[in-house]
Structures are given as structure tokens and as C-alpha cells.
Amino acid sequence: MKKITLALSAVCLLFTLNHSANALVSSPSTLNPGTNVAKLAEQAPVHWVSVAQIENSLTGRPPMAVGFDIDDTVLFSSPGFWRGKKTYSPDSDDYLKNPAFWEKMNNGWDEFSIPKEVARQLIDMHVRRGDSIYFVTGRSQTKTETVSKTLADNFHIPAANMNPVIFAG
């Protein structure tokens, strides 16, 4: 009996060792794989342009209409959006669909937004040229808004050059 048990054990061991272990095929990761130096080197070089260069390129041209985006372009407006998230939907971005948030953002919370200096220089140049200034935003429109006045005040835009904000959201 001992010999049969030993022989059976040996056969089982051989079958066990004969099969290779296979790992399960994993699905591709949904995470951004990031970048590396080689990928960064493939990009086109950045060509920086100064406000003075833009002004020189416009010499002799008649006044024109120019448009600027607002949020985190001419204004660092993230504080208002942060407050909206904390107030209306701390665990999601649902506040962006909440009319109460847009009422606050478009009627006073921009007082906490910081004008960007390069935007000030660029807008000043366009005002000196007599250009018509427009601001376009993806924000939702509200019944009232103080954004136009806030922008005009922050960037010292005369009424003759300033147009009401265009709400495209």
C-alpha cells in the first residue's frame, strides 16, 4: 500500500510540475502614463512674444476688436471657483451646473479674483490703440452680472473701449 501511495504521489507531483503558471491578462491602465524627456523633445519649440512685439506688429493698422477669455486667463479666478465647490458640492463638480453658484460668481465673487499683470499690459496696449475690448467666458449667464464692471475697473478700460461680457456657457 505504501508503494501505491508513493507512486500516486509521484504521478500527481509530475502533473503539477508539468503545468506552467499563467498570469491573467490585465486590461490597459486608464491612468495617464505621464511623459519622458524623449516625448518632451518631440514638441515644437515655444516662441515667446512680448507685448511690445505685438504692439509693433500692429503699427499703422486701424483700431480693431480684440477678445479675451476671463477665467484663469486675464483673471486668476480660481478662488471663486474653489469657494463655489466648497459651498455647493464639496465632493463633485456639480456646483458648475448650479445657478446659485453662477449668481454668486457673476455678481461679486470676482472681487476676489486677481488680475494678471501680463493681461493688464496687453489690455493697456489695446486701449492706447483705441481698440474695442471684448471678454468672452464659458460661464453660465445670469439675470444680473458685475463681471463687466469688475473687469473695466481692474484693467482701467474706458467705457468707449469696453463691451459687456459675452457669456457663452
DACORQUI-V459038 format. One record per pair of residues at least 12 apart in sequence whose ideal C-beta (glycine too) atoms are under 10 Angstrom apart, sorted by the first residue. I is the first residue (numbers start at 1). GAP is how many residues later the second one is. Records with the same first field share a line. If there is no record, write none. Layout:
I=GAP + GAP
//
This chain:
50=68 + 71 + 72
51=67 + 68 + 69 + 70 + 71 + 72 + 73 + 74 + 75
52=69 + 73
54=67 + 68 + 71 + 72
55=66 + 67 + 69 + 70 + 71 + 73 + 74
58=67 + 68 + 71 + 73
59=70
61=68 + 70
62=67 + 68 + 69
63=63 + 66 + 67 + 68 + 69 + 98
64=62 + 65 + 66 + 67 + 68
65=61 + 66 + 67 + 68 + 69 + 98
66=56 + 57 + 59 + 60 + 63 + 65 + 66 + 67 + 68 + 69 + 95
67=65 + 66 + 67 + 68 + 69 + 96 + 99
68=51 + 54 + 55 + 58 + 65 + 66 + 67 + 68 + 69 + 83 + 87
69=50 + 66 + 67 + 68 + 69 + 99
70=40 + 43 + 49 + 65 + 66 + 67 + 68 + 69 + 77 + 80 + 81 + 95 + 96 + 97
71=34 + 39 + 42 + 66 + 67 + 68
72=41 + 44
73=43 + 46 + 62 + 63 + 64
74=39 + 41 + 42 + 44 + 45 + 46 + 48 + 49 + 61 + 77 + 80 + 81
75=35 + 37 + 38 + 39 + 40 + 41 + 44 + 60 + 62 + 72 + 75 + 76 + 79 + 80
76=36 + 37 + 38 + 39 + 40 + 43
77=28 + 32 + 33 + 35 + 36 + 37 + 60 + 62 + 70
78=34 + 35 + 36
79=30 + 31 + 32 + 33 + 34 + 35
80=21 + 24 + 25 + 26 + 28 + 29 + 30 + 31 + 32 + 33
81=12 + 14 + 15 + 20 + 24 + 28 + 32
82=30
83=12 + 18 + 21 + 22 + 26 + 29
84=12 + 14 + 16 + 17 + 18 + 20 + 21 + 25
85=16
87=13 + 14 + 17
88=12 + 13 + 16
89=12
96=42 + 43 + 44 + 73
97=43
98=42
99=41 + 43 + 44
100=42
101=38 + 39 + 41
102=37 + 38 + 39 + 40 + 43 + 65 + 67
103=37 + 39 + 40 + 41 + 42
104=38
105=32 + 34 + 35 + 37 + 40 + 42
106=31 + 33 + 34 + 35 + 36 + 37 + 38 + 39 + 40 + 41 + 42 + 44 + 59 + 61
107=35 + 36 + 37 + 38 + 39 + 40 + 43
108=37 + 38 + 39 + 42
109=37 + 38 + 41
110=35 + 36 + 37 + 39 + 40 + 41 + 44
111=35 + 39 + 42 + 43
113=34 + 37 + 38 + 41
114=40
115=35 + 36 + 38 + 39 + 40 + 41
116=38 + 39
119=32 + 35 + 36
120=34 + 35 + 36
122=33
123=12 + 28 + 31 + 32 + 33 + 34 + 38
124=31 + 32 + 33
126=29 + 31 + 35
127=28 + 29 + 30 + 31 + 33 + 34 + 35
128=33
129=32
130=28 + 30 + 31
131=30
132=28 + 29 + 30 + 31
133=18 + 19 + 22 + 24 + 25 + 27 + 28 + 29 + 30
134=27 + 28 + 29 + 30 + 31 + 32
135=12 + 13 + 16 + 17 + 20 + 22 + 27 + 28 + 29 + 30 + 31 + 32
136=29 + 30 + 31 + 32
137=28 + 29 + 30 + 31 + 32
138=29 + 30 + 31
139=26 + 27 + 28 + 29 + 30
140=27 + 28 + 29
141=24 + 25 + 26 + 27 + 28
142=25
145=19 + 20 + 22
146=19
147=17 + 18 + 20
148=14 + 15 + 16 + 17 + 18
149=13 + 15 + 16
150=15
151=13 + 14
152=12 + 13
//
